[in-house]
Amino acid sequence: PVDHPVVRRAQAEAHFSVAASDPFFRECLAEKNVDGGAYAIYDLGGVGLLKLYESGRDHPFAPDEMNQLRDVVRQFAVSVHGCLAHQALTWESAERKKAVEELQQSETRLRMLIESASDGILVVCQGLIVFANPRAVELAGADRKDIVGQPFTKFIHPSELNRVVNFYRRRLAGEPAPPTYETRLISPYSGKTALVEISAGVIRYEGEPAVMTVIRDITERRRL
């Protein structure tokens, strides 16, 4: 309902986070058997709200965590708008072509955003890399054809492998896992290593659970 406290707050703040220790947390609950954790809530601009939940968290998502996915969520909202517009207009044959063109333009804008991102973006499904943007390819020190279809573990430094794999498995299982953490990558082709900051979340990819990962190179920042 438009007068629900969560809707009113989302209209005022665009995005916010609430942990179980906050009395407002109870207003956010729609799921059963939830008595802890934290929500990150985004307003999708008139088509609803996007709620991200982490069960093992006892404090709200930090502002930098919220901001890291803000642009991706914004483009997701654009795509939702386009899809809804498409569904509505297909009932009118005269408008069908226009709806398809708008949807294609929305998808093109999203693709351009991802392709030109200054951070690496990967999608990992069933342990394999199924998508890598140009920045991720650059960090891997290889060609795209050498990355897509490969196990993501191939690019994790051996000293970090067990920890990163554990986070990946726990995240897919719905168990507590840090949404943001630092780790070290290694290119199996050049041997070059990089210290990176990882932000990860579960998505659906072609009907299967997958992990979308944003990779930020912080090697130079650590040297300062």
C-alpha positions as CSV (number, residue, x, y, z in Angstrom):
1,P,0.0,0.0,0.0
2,V,1.2,3.5,-0.8
3,D,0.6,4.6,2.8
4,H,2.8,1.8,4.3
5,P,5.6,3.2,6.4
6,V,8.3,1.5,4.3
7,V,6.9,2.9,1.1
8,R,6.7,6.4,2.6
9,R,10.3,6.2,3.9
10,A,11.5,4.9,0.5
11,Q,9.8,7.8,-1.3
12,A,11.7,10.2,1.1
13,E,15.1,8.5,1.1
14,A,15.4,6.5,-2.2
15,H,17.5,3.9,-0.4
16,F,18.1,3.0,3.2
17,S,19.2,0.1,5.5
18,V,17.6,-1.3,8.6
19,A,18.9,-3.9,11.1
20,A,16.9,-6.1,13.5
21,S,17.9,-3.8,16.4
22,D,16.0,-0.9,14.8
23,P,12.2,-0.9,15.8
24,F,11.5,0.0,12.2
25,F,12.8,-3.4,11.1
26,R,9.4,-5.0,11.9
27,E,7.8,-2.7,9.4
28,C,10.0,-4.2,6.7
29,L,9.1,-7.8,7.3
30,A,7.0,-9.5,4.7
31,E,8.8,-12.9,4.9
32,K,8.2,-15.6,7.5
33,N,10.7,-16.8,10.1
34,V,12.9,-13.7,9.9
35,D,14.0,-12.5,13.3
36,G,17.4,-11.0,12.7
37,G,19.8,-9.7,10.0
38,A,19.5,-6.5,8.0
39,Y,17.7,-5.1,5.0
40,A,18.9,-2.8,2.2
41,I,15.9,-1.3,0.6
42,Y,15.8,0.6,-2.8
43,D,13.0,2.5,-4.3
44,L,12.6,1.4,-8.0
45,G,10.9,4.7,-9.0
46,G,7.2,3.9,-8.9
47,V,7.2,0.2,-9.8
48,G,8.0,-1.1,-6.3
49,L,10.8,-1.7,-3.9
50,L,13.9,-3.9,-4.1
51,K,14.8,-5.5,-0.7
52,L,18.2,-7.2,-0.2
53,Y,18.5,-9.2,3.0
54,E,21.5,-10.6,4.9
55,S,20.7,-12.9,7.8
56,G,24.1,-12.9,9.5
57,R,24.4,-9.1,9.9
58,D,23.7,-7.4,13.2
59,H,24.1,-3.8,11.9
60,P,22.7,-1.9,8.9
61,F,24.5,-1.8,5.5
62,A,27.1,1.0,5.5
63,P,26.6,3.9,3.1
64,D,29.5,2.9,0.9
65,E,28.0,-0.6,0.5
66,M,24.6,0.9,-0.4
67,N,26.2,3.2,-2.9
68,Q,28.3,0.5,-4.6
69,L,25.2,-1.2,-6.0
70,R,23.1,2.0,-6.4
71,D,23.8,2.5,-10.1
72,V,23.2,-1.2,-10.9
73,V,19.9,-1.1,-9.1
74,R,19.0,2.1,-10.9
75,Q,19.6,0.5,-14.3
76,F,17.6,-2.6,-13.1
77,A,14.7,-0.2,-12.4
78,V,15.1,1.2,-15.9
79,S,14.8,-2.3,-17.3
80,V,11.8,-3.0,-15.2
81,H,10.1,0.1,-16.4
82,G,10.9,-0.9,-20.0
83,C,9.5,-4.4,-19.5
84,L,6.3,-3.2,-17.9
85,A,5.9,-0.7,-20.6
86,H,6.4,-3.4,-23.2
87,Q,3.8,-5.7,-21.6
88,A,1.3,-2.9,-21.5
89,L,1.8,-1.8,-25.1
90,T,1.7,-5.3,-26.6
91,W,-2.1,-5.1,-26.2
92,E,-2.0,-2.3,-28.7
93,S,-0.6,-3.6,-32.0
94,A,0.1,0.0,-33.2
95,E,2.4,0.6,-30.3
96,R,4.1,-2.8,-30.3
97,K,7.1,-1.7,-32.4
98,K,7.6,1.4,-30.2
99,A,7.7,-0.8,-27.0
100,V,10.2,-3.1,-28.4
101,E,12.5,-0.3,-29.5
102,E,12.3,1.3,-26.0
103,L,13.2,-2.0,-24.4
104,Q,16.1,-2.5,-26.7
105,Q,17.3,1.1,-25.9
106,S,17.1,0.3,-22.2
107,E,19.1,-2.9,-22.6
108,T,21.6,-1.0,-24.7
109,R,22.0,1.7,-22.0
110,L,22.5,-1.0,-19.4
111,R,25.0,-2.9,-21.6
112,M,27.0,0.3,-22.2
113,L,27.0,1.1,-18.5
114,I,28.4,-2.4,-17.7
115,E,30.9,-2.4,-20.6
116,S,32.3,1.0,-19.7
117,A,32.4,0.6,-15.9
118,S,35.7,1.4,-14.2
119,D,35.2,-1.6,-12.0
120,G,35.3,-5.2,-13.1
121,I,32.0,-7.0,-13.2
122,L,31.7,-10.8,-13.3
123,V,28.8,-13.2,-13.2
124,V,29.6,-16.7,-11.9
125,C,27.1,-19.5,-12.3
126,Q,27.8,-23.1,-11.1
127,G,31.4,-22.1,-10.4
128,L,32.0,-20.9,-14.0
129,I,32.5,-17.3,-15.2
130,V,29.6,-16.7,-17.7
131,F,30.1,-12.9,-18.1
132,A,33.0,-10.6,-17.8
133,N,33.1,-6.9,-18.7
134,P,36.2,-5.3,-20.3
135,R,37.6,-4.1,-17.0
136,A,37.4,-7.7,-15.5
137,V,39.1,-9.0,-18.6
138,E,41.9,-6.4,-18.1
139,L,42.3,-7.4,-14.4
140,A,42.6,-11.0,-15.5
141,G,45.4,-10.2,-18.0
142,A,43.7,-12.2,-20.7
143,D,41.3,-12.2,-23.6
144,R,37.6,-12.5,-22.9
145,K,37.6,-15.9,-24.7
146,D,40.1,-17.1,-22.1
147,I,37.9,-16.1,-19.2
148,V,34.3,-16.9,-20.0
149,G,33.6,-20.6,-19.3
150,Q,36.6,-20.9,-16.9
151,P,36.2,-21.6,-13.1
152,F,36.4,-18.4,-11.2
153,T,38.9,-20.1,-8.8
154,K,41.5,-20.1,-11.6
155,F,41.9,-16.3,-10.9
156,I,42.1,-16.4,-7.1
157,H,45.5,-16.2,-5.5
158,P,46.2,-19.6,-3.8
159,S,46.6,-18.0,-0.4
160,E,43.0,-16.7,-0.6
161,L,41.4,-19.6,-2.4
162,N,39.8,-21.4,0.5
163,R,38.4,-18.2,2.0
164,V,36.9,-16.9,-1.3
165,V,35.4,-20.3,-2.2
166,N,33.8,-20.5,1.3
167,F,32.2,-17.1,0.9
168,Y,30.9,-18.1,-2.6
169,R,29.3,-21.3,-1.3
170,R,27.8,-19.7,1.8
171,R,26.3,-16.9,-0.2
172,L,24.6,-19.3,-2.6
173,A,23.3,-21.4,0.3
174,G,21.8,-18.3,1.9
175,E,24.2,-18.4,4.8
176,P,26.0,-15.3,6.2
177,A,28.8,-14.1,4.0
178,P,30.4,-10.6,3.8
179,P,28.9,-8.6,0.9
180,T,32.2,-6.7,0.6
181,Y,35.7,-7.9,1.4
182,E,39.3,-7.6,0.2
183,T,41.2,-10.4,-1.5
184,R,44.1,-11.0,-4.0
185,L,43.7,-12.1,-7.6
186,I,46.3,-13.7,-9.8
187,S,46.5,-13.9,-13.6
188,P,47.3,-17.5,-14.6
189,Y,48.6,-16.1,-17.9
190,S,50.9,-13.3,-16.8
191,G,51.4,-14.2,-13.1
192,K,50.5,-10.6,-12.2
193,T,48.7,-10.2,-8.9
194,A,46.3,-7.5,-7.7
195,L,44.8,-6.5,-4.4
196,V,41.0,-6.0,-5.0
197,E,37.9,-5.1,-3.1
198,I,35.0,-7.5,-3.9
199,S,31.3,-6.7,-3.7
200,A,29.1,-9.7,-4.4
201,G,25.4,-10.6,-4.4
202,V,23.2,-13.4,-5.5
203,I,21.2,-13.0,-8.8
204,R,19.3,-15.2,-11.3
205,Y,21.1,-16.0,-14.5
206,E,19.1,-17.9,-17.1
207,G,16.9,-19.3,-14.4
208,E,19.9,-20.5,-12.2
209,P,21.3,-18.9,-9.0
210,A,24.5,-17.0,-9.7
211,V,26.8,-14.5,-8.1
212,M,27.3,-11.1,-9.5
213,T,30.7,-9.6,-8.4
214,V,32.0,-6.1,-8.7
215,I,35.8,-6.0,-8.5
216,R,37.7,-2.8,-7.6
217,D,41.5,-2.7,-7.9
218,I,42.9,-1.2,-4.8
219,T,46.6,-2.1,-5.3
220,E,47.8,1.4,-5.8
221,R,45.6,2.8,-3.0
222,R,47.3,0.4,-0.6
223,R,50.7,1.5,-1.7
224,L,50.0,5.1,-0.7
